[in-house]
Each structure stands twice: as C-alpha cells, then as structure tokens.
Amino acid sequence: MVEEVRRLLDAGVPATSNALGAHGYRRVVEFLRGERTRESAIEQTKLDVRHYAKRQLTWFRREAGVEWFEGFGDSPEVQRLVSARAGQLLEAREE
C-alpha cells in the first residue's frame, strides 16, 4: 500500500484528494510525509476502521428490517445463507 500511495503521489494525485482520504490511505500519506511512524500509521488505521465499523453498526441497528448473518462475506456458508434468504424474499415479493 505504501508503494501504491507513493506512485499515486508521484503521478500527481494530490495528497488531499478524496481517494487518498480513504481508510488506510490517509495514514500512509501521513507516514510518507514523516508525520507518523509506520507502526503508528498501522495502529491508527486499525483504530479508524474499528470506529467506522462501530458507526455502521449503530446506523444499521436503527434501520427497520435489517437481518444479520454471522460470519464474513467471503465465507461460502454465509454466502449460501444470504443467497437463500434473498431467494425467499424475492419469492414472497412475487406472491
């Protein structure tokens, strides 16, 4: 990721661009500018992502009709469960 950001900056992408404000990228820019250490950039990125995930959970808890599935999206079992539930919802909608 460091090399990716370095190439983007070298290609003229402004460090203040929206793209480089995304999770992780902002901290790599700070690292490359000498504003933080590599370890600090990693730890701050972890913290940023945890805070973002918490805000997402808070948002979705307030949404009506949200169904939660345990596991990760790349899990074949989770994918099967989600696919089956989506099929059920589509069938119910067609009735």
Secondary structure, DSSP 8 states (H G I E B T S, - for coil): -HHHHHHHHHTT--TTSSGGGSTTHHHHHHHHTTSS-HHHHHHHHHHHHHHHHHHHHHHHHHSTT----SS-TT-HHHHHHHHHHHHHHHHHHH-
